[in-house]
Amino acid sequence: MAAQQSQGIQTLLEAEKEAAKIVQQARQYRVQKLKDARAEATKEIEEYKKAKEQEFKAFEASHAGTTSTTQAALDKDTDAKLKEIEVIFKTKKNDVVDTLLQRATLVHPELHRNLKKLQA
């Protein structure tokens, strides 16, 4: 009977070791799955980030050209308006100077309306 009990105990110990081994493998499997999932998520994030950066660079490049084109058009328009103003200035400069001189030299001396005449 002692041999049978010893054998039963031995069988239980082996079963316990086997169960511990299975539990340990399950833990390792779970840890490995978590690591794999984390690595896959990191990879997907990097791919998404690269795609968005490329999309932004394409958007930036397409709009950068229009900015320089717009700037060139505005510069051209500004230069044309400045030339037009200079032409108008040159044609009307003498008339304005003459009008100013005429007004400055044209004097009508008269007494101020608030000045009361003194009785002599």
C-alpha positions in Angstrom: 0.0 0.0 0.0 2.8 2.4 0.7 4.1 1.8 -2.8 0.7 2.5 -4.3 0.4 5.7 -2.2 3.9 6.7 -3.2 3.1 6.1 -6.8 -0.1 8.2 -6.4 1.8 11.0 -4.9 4.4 10.8 -7.6 1.7 10.9 -10.3 0.1 14.0 -8.6 3.5 15.7 -8.4 4.1 15.0 -12.1 0.6 16.3 -12.9 1.3 19.4 -10.9 4.7 19.9 -12.7 2.9 19.4 -16.0 0.2 21.9 -15.0 2.8 24.5 -13.9 4.6 24.0 -17.2 1.4 24.5 -19.1 0.6 27.7 -17.1 4.2 29.0 -17.7 3.8 28.4 -21.4 0.5 30.1 -21.4 2.0 33.1 -19.7 4.9 33.2 -22.1 2.5 32.9 -25.0 0.4 35.8 -23.7 3.5 38.0 -23.1 4.7 37.2 -26.7 1.3 38.1 -28.1 1.4 41.4 -26.3 4.9 42.1 -27.6 3.8 41.2 -31.1 0.7 43.4 -30.9 2.7 46.3 -29.5 5.3 45.9 -32.3 2.5 45.7 -35.0 0.8 48.8 -33.6 4.1 50.7 -33.6 4.7 49.6 -37.2 1.2 50.8 -38.2 1.6 54.1 -36.5 4.9 54.7 -38.3 3.4 53.8 -41.6 0.5 56.2 -40.9 2.8 58.9 -39.9 4.9 58.5 -43.0 1.8 58.6 -45.2 0.5 61.8 -43.5 4.0 63.4 -43.8 4.1 62.6 -47.5 0.5 64.0 -47.9 1.5 67.2 -46.1 4.6 67.6 -48.2 2.6 67.2 -51.4 0.0 69.7 -50.2 2.8 72.1 -49.1 4.6 71.8 -52.5 1.4 72.3 -54.5 0.5 75.5 -52.5 4.0 76.8 -52.3 4.0 77.2 -56.1 0.8 79.2 -56.1 2.1 81.4 -53.3 5.1 82.4 -55.4 3.0 82.8 -58.5 0.5 85.0 -56.6 3.4 87.0 -55.1 4.8 87.6 -58.6 1.4 88.7 -59.9 1.0 91.1 -57.0 4.5 92.6 -57.5 3.7 93.1 -61.2 0.4 94.8 -60.5 2.0 97.0 -57.8 4.8 98.1 -60.2 2.2 98.9 -62.9 0.2 101.0 -60.5 3.3 102.8 -59.2 4.3 103.7 -62.8 0.7 105.0 -63.5 0.9 107.2 -60.3 4.3 108.5 -61.4 2.9 109.4 -64.8 -0.1 111.2 -63.3 2.3 113.0 -60.9 4.5 114.2 -63.7 1.6 115.5 -65.7 -0.2 117.3 -62.9 2.8 118.5 -60.9 3.1 121.9 -62.6 -0.6 122.6 -62.4 -0.6 121.9 -58.7 2.4 124.0 -58.0 0.9 126.9 -60.0 -2.4 126.6 -58.1 -0.6 126.6 -54.8 1.5 129.6 -55.7 -1.5 131.5 -57.0 -3.4 130.8 -53.7 -0.4 131.8 -51.6 0.2 135.0 -53.5 -3.5 136.0 -53.8 -4.2 138.1 -50.8 -7.5 140.0 -50.0 -6.8 142.0 -46.9 -9.9 142.5 -44.8 -10.6 143.0 -41.1 -11.7 140.0 -39.0 -15.4 139.8 -38.6 -15.1 139.8 -34.8 -13.1 143.0 -34.7 -15.2 145.9 -33.5 -14.5 149.2 -35.0 -13.3 151.8 -32.6 -15.1 155.0 -32.4 -12.8 157.9 -32.8 
